[in-house]
Amino acid sequence: MRLRETRTGEVRVAIVVSRKIGKAVVRNRVRRRLREALLALLREGGLKPSFDVMIVARPSAAEAPYADLKASLRTALARAGAAPAGSSA
């Protein structure tokens, strides 16, 4: 994950899912699930209001349950500085 703070007041997201993840149907499913997990975290609040983020999916994302994807995304965002380390978002 790459993160860059901006001053635009919006969150821009790029989700990279390579062919190593699987065929097109699997890649698109992973992309949709990651996008929804990030939207859920934004709706919960606790994230900075203005940043650009690039999420690079790993092969394990294809098999991971949604709750695990969301938890991993929350941890990665906190580590990158988009959310406080102890936040519930």
Secondary structure by P-SEA (a helix, b strand, c coil): cbbbbbcccbbbbbbbbccccccaaaaaaaaaaaaaaaaaaaaaccccccbbbbbbbccccccccaaaaaaaaaaaaaaaccccccccc
